[in-house]
Each structure stands twice: as C-alpha cells, then as structure tokens.
Amino acid sequence: MTTHRPPAHEAGGKLSIGALSRATGIPPETLRTWEQRYGFPVPERKPSGHRVYPVTSVPRLRRIAEVLARGHRAREAVTASESALSTLLNVGPVEIRTRPSSSEKGDEGISDLLRCVETFDTEQLTRSLVRDWKRMSPLGFLSSRIVPLIHVVGEEWAAARLEIRHERFLSERVGDLLRSVRLPLEEKANGPLIVCVSLPGEEHSLGLQMVALLLTEAGCRILFLGTEVPPTQVASLTRDLNARAVAVSVSIANRGEPMAGQITFLRSLLPRRVTLLVGGAGAPGAQPGLKVVQDLAEVQEWGRHLAKEA
C-alpha cells in the first residue's frame, strides 16, 4: 500500500521555501528579501539548517500578493496588520508605477539610472554616475544619487518587479565606482586612522563603502577591511595599528539582538580611547560606548570634527 505524502509539505504542516513559493506565486528570492527587510515570512530551521515555513503563512502571503498586484508597495503590504491588509484590498487598485515618483527621484536622473539597471546597461550606468560624481559634492552624490537608486531598486526587487540579478548588478557597479573615487582621496588624507568593517553575518558592503568615502573626504585615513570580520580580529588590528576609531555598518537585514551582541562584544575588546562608530538601517539604538550615526551627513560631520582634532 502506498502512503500519499505531498512533496510540498514538511513534517508538522511545514513548507519548504520552494513549496511556499508555488503555493503563493511569490518567487523564493522575494520571500527571502521580505524576511530580511520586513521580518516576514518567519522561517523555522530544520536540523539540517534548511528553512521551513508554517503552512498557516500561505493565506497572508496570498493576500499580500493581491495587494501588490493592485499597485501598493511591498513595504506597506508586508508589514501591514491583517486589518490594514483588508483596508488596502478594499480601497481598490492604485496606479501601478514602473518608475519612481517625483518624491523618490530627487530629480529626473534616478529614472534614467533605473532604466540602466533594468537593461543591464553597464556603460551608460557608469557614464552617468561618473558624470554626476564630477559635478556634485561627495555627500550630495551619495544622498541624491546612490542612496535613492539603491532604495528604488530594492523596492522594485521586493515587489518582484526586478530580480536578484538586477540588485547584484547594481551593487557591483556601485561598489566598483565608490572604491575608484575613494582611492585618489586616500592619497591626500593624513588624519587619524579609522578601520571600516562589518561583523560576521553582515555581507552587505555598500553602506560601509559610502561611510569610508565620506570619512576619507573629511581627511581621515581609512583601513577598509570589508565584510564579516570577527570582532576579536578587528580589535587586535585596531590596537596593533593604533587606530582612532572603528566604523561598523549594519544593514536592516541584520537588525536585532545577534548583531547588537556582536557590537557590544567588540566594544568590550576595544581600548576606551577608540570610538566605535555604528550606522546603517540595522544599527542598534544609542548605548554607552557607541557613537550611533543616523545618516550620511552626520557621518561627514563626525569625520571632519575628528580630523580637526588630530
């Protein structure tokens, strides 16, 4: 006798991410993005480490997909309460935008840059960003070009209107550009040394690249270690090189206690004279021993103040 066991289901009414995708029509990459950015859907971990999801999450995800199909944003749909979801469904469809609104754009340039990302036009994307870099201040370039473009592409990806390949394409292009424009500034910087790094679990580097660029422009010397470096090694290097500060970036995907615990541990390892600068959408709240920065302008101001003290 053959026992019927649907392959989509795991033991105890759980679904693999592939099964959840098939049940809701939402791509697996989008489900992972929502989990990182908005905290839903919430997976459980099998002993093997694979994600499984409760089958009870299917109805809510289907409602979210319907809300998105009506033109609403992923951020407002995925984070909405059940009553708010009902309201969004009852108000009827809104105009589905294929380009960022005027409030998102800052100016017309973001629409053109987004089109380059959509078509993987490396040459035009690079040419446009280099042109803007040359005519803007570093802070203006980051605030009115890079940050809005990353935000819009992220929103389009979260709403499944772009794919992970678009996001990766943009990240690599922007990362290459930020490194290339920072190097000439590093040759002129003679201020205090700052170690720029992210801790284990944080694989995103663009925020850290932006911080490094502004601190270099402010006159600080930068040692850029990149991503996922253990706190013990960060602290050891900081002491060996007599660095004045450590700058740590935390994306929204790593907001929460695990990363906050690593930051607290790093603080305990650093000499008291060393400033621990923490920023990013996932940064913990203010606490003793940390300098938490809320935006890029604050990073620039702090860097200039530190350079003047040296």
C-alpha positions as CSV (number, residue, x, y, z in Angstrom):
1,M,0.0,0.0,0.0
2,T,1.4,3.4,-1.0
3,T,1.1,6.2,1.5
4,H,0.4,9.6,-0.1
5,R,2.7,12.3,1.1
6,P,2.6,15.6,-0.8
7,P,6.2,16.5,-1.6
8,A,5.5,20.2,-0.9
9,H,4.9,19.7,2.8
10,E,7.4,19.1,5.5
11,A,6.5,17.2,8.8
12,G,4.2,19.1,11.1
13,G,2.5,21.2,8.4
14,K,5.7,23.0,7.2
15,L,6.6,24.0,3.7
16,S,10.0,24.3,2.1
17,I,10.6,27.7,0.5
18,G,10.0,26.2,-2.9
19,A,6.7,24.8,-1.8
20,L,5.7,28.1,-0.2
21,S,6.6,29.9,-3.5
22,R,4.5,27.6,-5.5
23,A,1.6,27.9,-3.1
24,T,1.6,31.7,-3.2
25,G,3.1,32.6,-6.6
26,I,5.9,34.6,-4.9
27,P,9.4,33.9,-6.1
28,P,11.8,32.4,-3.4
29,E,14.2,35.3,-3.8
30,T,11.4,37.7,-3.0
31,L,10.4,35.7,0.1
32,R,14.0,35.8,1.4
33,T,14.1,39.5,0.7
34,W,10.9,40.2,2.7
35,E,12.2,38.1,5.5
36,Q,15.4,40.1,5.7
37,R,13.9,43.5,5.3
38,Y,10.5,43.2,6.9
39,G,10.7,40.2,9.2
40,F,8.0,38.1,7.3
41,P,7.6,35.3,6.5
42,V,9.3,33.9,9.5
43,P,11.0,30.5,8.9
44,E,12.0,27.8,11.3
45,R,15.2,25.8,10.9
46,K,15.4,22.1,10.4
47,P,18.4,20.3,12.0
48,S,20.0,20.4,8.5
49,G,19.8,24.2,8.5
50,H,17.1,24.4,5.8
51,R,14.3,26.9,6.2
52,V,10.7,25.6,6.6
53,Y,7.6,27.8,6.9
54,P,4.3,27.1,8.6
55,V,1.5,26.4,6.2
56,T,-0.6,28.9,8.0
57,S,1.5,31.7,6.4
58,V,0.1,30.9,3.0
59,P,-3.2,32.9,3.3
60,R,-1.4,36.0,4.5
61,L,1.2,35.8,1.7
62,R,-1.6,35.4,-0.9
63,R,-3.3,38.5,0.4
64,I,0.0,40.4,0.3
65,A,0.5,39.2,-3.3
66,E,-3.0,40.5,-4.1
67,V,-2.3,43.9,-2.5
68,L,0.9,44.2,-4.6
69,A,-0.9,43.3,-7.7
70,R,-3.2,46.3,-7.0
71,G,-0.1,48.6,-7.1
72,H,0.7,49.0,-3.4
73,R,4.3,49.0,-2.1
74,A,5.9,45.9,-0.7
75,R,6.9,47.8,2.4
76,E,3.4,48.8,3.3
77,A,1.9,45.4,2.4
78,V,4.3,43.0,4.0
79,T,4.4,45.0,7.3
80,A,0.6,45.7,7.4
81,S,-1.6,44.2,10.1
82,E,-4.5,41.9,9.0
83,S,-7.0,44.8,9.3
84,A,-4.6,47.1,7.3
85,L,-4.3,44.5,4.6
86,S,-8.1,44.3,4.4
87,T,-8.2,48.1,4.0
88,L,-5.7,48.0,1.2
89,L,-7.7,45.4,-0.6
90,N,-10.9,47.3,-0.1
91,V,-9.7,50.6,-1.4
92,G,-9.3,49.1,-4.9
93,P,-6.3,49.2,-7.2
94,V,-3.9,52.2,-7.3
95,E,-1.9,53.3,-10.3
96,I,1.0,50.8,-10.8
97,R,4.1,52.8,-11.3
98,T,7.0,51.5,-13.4
99,R,9.2,54.4,-12.5
100,P,9.9,56.1,-9.1
101,S,7.7,59.0,-8.2
102,S,9.0,62.6,-8.1
103,S,9.4,62.5,-4.4
104,E,11.6,59.4,-4.7
105,K,13.7,60.7,-7.6
106,G,15.0,63.9,-6.2
107,D,15.4,64.8,-9.9
108,E,14.9,63.1,-13.2
109,G,18.3,61.3,-13.1
110,I,17.1,58.4,-11.0
111,S,14.6,57.3,-13.6
112,D,17.4,57.1,-16.2
113,L,19.6,55.2,-13.8
114,L,16.9,52.7,-13.0
115,R,16.4,52.1,-16.7
116,C,20.1,51.3,-17.0
117,V,19.7,48.7,-14.2
118,E,16.7,47.2,-15.8
119,T,18.5,46.7,-19.1
120,F,22.0,45.9,-17.6
121,D,23.5,48.8,-19.4
122,T,26.9,48.9,-17.7
123,E,28.4,51.5,-20.0
124,Q,25.6,54.1,-19.6
125,L,25.1,53.5,-15.9
126,T,28.8,54.0,-15.2
127,R,29.0,57.0,-17.5
128,S,26.0,58.7,-15.8
129,L,27.2,58.0,-12.3
130,V,30.8,59.3,-13.1
131,R,29.3,62.4,-14.6
132,D,27.2,63.1,-11.5
133,W,30.2,62.4,-9.2
134,K,32.2,65.0,-11.0
135,R,29.6,67.7,-10.7
136,M,28.4,67.0,-7.1
137,S,29.9,67.0,-3.7
138,P,30.6,63.5,-2.3
139,L,27.7,63.9,0.2
140,G,25.4,65.3,-2.5
141,F,26.3,62.4,-4.9
142,L,25.6,59.8,-2.3
143,S,22.4,61.4,-0.9
144,S,20.8,62.3,-4.2
145,R,22.1,59.5,-6.5
146,I,23.4,56.4,-4.8
147,V,21.0,56.1,-1.8
148,P,17.8,56.8,-3.8
149,L,18.8,54.4,-6.6
150,I,19.6,51.6,-4.2
151,H,16.3,52.3,-2.4
152,V,14.2,52.2,-5.6
153,V,15.9,49.1,-6.9
154,G,15.4,47.4,-3.5
155,E,11.7,48.3,-3.6
156,E,11.3,47.0,-7.1
157,W,13.0,43.8,-6.2
158,A,10.9,43.3,-3.1
159,A,7.8,43.8,-5.2
160,A,9.1,41.2,-7.7
161,R,9.3,43.8,-10.5
162,L,13.0,43.3,-10.6
163,E,15.1,40.2,-9.9
164,I,18.1,39.4,-7.7
165,R,20.3,39.7,-10.8
166,H,19.4,43.4,-11.1
167,E,20.2,44.1,-7.4
168,R,23.5,42.3,-7.7
169,F,24.4,44.1,-10.9
170,L,23.8,47.5,-9.3
171,S,25.7,46.5,-6.1
172,E,28.8,45.5,-8.0
173,R,28.7,48.6,-10.3
174,V,28.2,51.0,-7.4
175,G,30.8,49.2,-5.3
176,D,33.4,49.4,-8.0
177,L,32.7,53.1,-8.5
178,L,32.9,54.1,-4.9
179,R,36.2,52.3,-4.5
180,S,37.6,54.0,-7.6
181,V,36.7,57.6,-6.5
182,R,37.9,57.0,-2.9
183,L,41.4,56.0,-3.9
184,P,42.6,59.5,-5.0
185,L,41.2,60.9,-1.8
186,E,43.1,58.4,0.3
187,E,46.4,59.7,-1.2
188,K,45.7,63.1,0.3
189,A,44.2,62.1,3.7
190,N,46.6,62.4,6.6
191,G,44.2,62.4,9.6
192,P,43.5,59.7,12.2
193,L,43.2,56.1,11.1
194,I,39.7,54.6,11.0
195,V,39.0,50.9,10.5
196,C,35.9,50.3,8.4
197,V,34.4,46.8,8.7
198,S,31.3,44.8,9.1
199,L,30.9,41.9,11.5
200,P,30.1,38.2,10.8
201,G,26.6,37.8,9.3
202,E,26.7,41.2,7.6
203,E,27.6,40.6,3.9
204,H,26.4,44.0,2.6
205,S,29.2,46.4,1.9
206,L,27.7,49.4,0.1
207,G,26.8,51.3,3.3
208,L,30.3,50.7,4.5
209,Q,31.7,51.9,1.2
210,M,29.7,55.2,1.5
211,V,30.9,55.8,5.0
212,A,34.5,55.1,4.0
213,L,34.2,57.6,1.1
214,L,32.9,60.4,3.3
215,L,35.4,59.8,6.1
216,T,38.3,59.9,3.5
217,E,36.9,63.1,2.0
218,A,36.9,64.5,5.5
219,G,40.6,63.9,5.8
220,C,40.7,60.6,7.8
221,R,42.9,57.7,6.8
222,I,40.9,54.5,6.1
223,L,41.7,50.9,6.5
224,F,38.9,49.1,4.7
225,L,38.6,45.5,5.9
226,G,35.3,44.8,4.2
227,T,32.6,42.4,5.4
228,E,32.2,39.6,8.0
229,V,35.4,40.1,10.1
230,P,35.3,38.5,13.6
231,P,35.3,41.1,16.5
232,T,38.5,39.7,18.0
233,Q,40.4,40.3,14.8
234,V,39.0,43.8,14.4
235,A,40.0,44.7,18.0
236,S,43.5,43.1,17.6
237,L,44.2,45.1,14.4
238,T,42.9,48.3,15.9
239,R,45.3,48.0,18.8
240,D,48.2,47.0,16.6
241,L,47.8,50.0,14.2
242,N,46.8,52.4,17.0
243,A,43.6,53.3,15.1
244,R,41.5,56.1,16.4
245,A,38.1,54.6,15.6
246,V,36.2,51.6,14.2
247,A,33.3,52.2,11.8
248,V,30.8,49.3,11.6
249,S,27.8,49.2,9.2
250,V,24.7,47.2,9.9
251,S,22.0,46.7,7.2
252,I,18.3,46.2,8.0
253,A,18.7,42.5,7.3
254,N,20.8,42.2,10.5
255,R,18.8,44.4,12.8
256,G,18.3,42.6,16.2
257,E,19.9,41.1,19.2
258,P,22.5,38.8,17.5
259,M,24.3,41.7,15.7
260,A,23.8,44.0,18.7
261,G,25.5,41.4,20.8
262,Q,28.5,41.3,18.5
263,I,28.8,45.1,18.6
264,T,28.7,45.0,22.4
265,F,31.4,42.3,22.4
266,L,33.5,44.4,20.0
267,R,33.2,47.4,22.3
268,S,34.4,45.4,25.2
269,L,37.5,44.4,23.3
270,L,38.5,47.9,22.1
271,P,40.5,50.3,24.1
272,R,38.4,53.0,25.7
273,R,40.1,55.7,23.7
274,V,38.8,54.1,20.4
275,T,35.5,55.4,19.2
276,L,33.1,52.7,17.9
277,L,31.0,54.3,15.2
278,V,27.9,52.3,14.2
279,G,25.5,53.2,11.4
280,G,23.0,51.7,8.9
281,A,19.3,50.8,8.9
282,G,20.0,47.9,11.3
283,A,22.1,49.8,13.8
284,P,21.1,49.3,17.5
285,G,19.8,52.2,19.5
286,A,22.1,54.6,21.4
287,Q,24.0,52.9,24.2
288,P,27.1,53.8,26.3
289,G,30.3,53.4,24.4
290,L,28.8,53.7,20.9
291,K,28.6,56.6,18.5
292,V,25.4,55.8,16.6
293,V,25.0,57.9,13.4
294,Q,21.6,58.2,11.8
295,D,22.5,59.5,8.3
296,L,25.4,60.3,6.0
297,A,25.5,63.9,6.8
298,E,26.2,63.0,10.4
299,V,29.0,60.7,9.3
300,Q,30.6,63.5,7.4
301,E,30.3,66.0,10.2
302,W,31.8,63.5,12.7
303,G,34.7,62.7,10.4
304,R,35.5,66.4,9.8
305,H,35.4,67.0,13.6
306,L,37.7,64.0,14.2
307,A,40.2,65.1,11.5
308,K,40.4,68.6,13.0
309,E,41.2,67.2,16.4
310,A,44.2,65.2,15.1
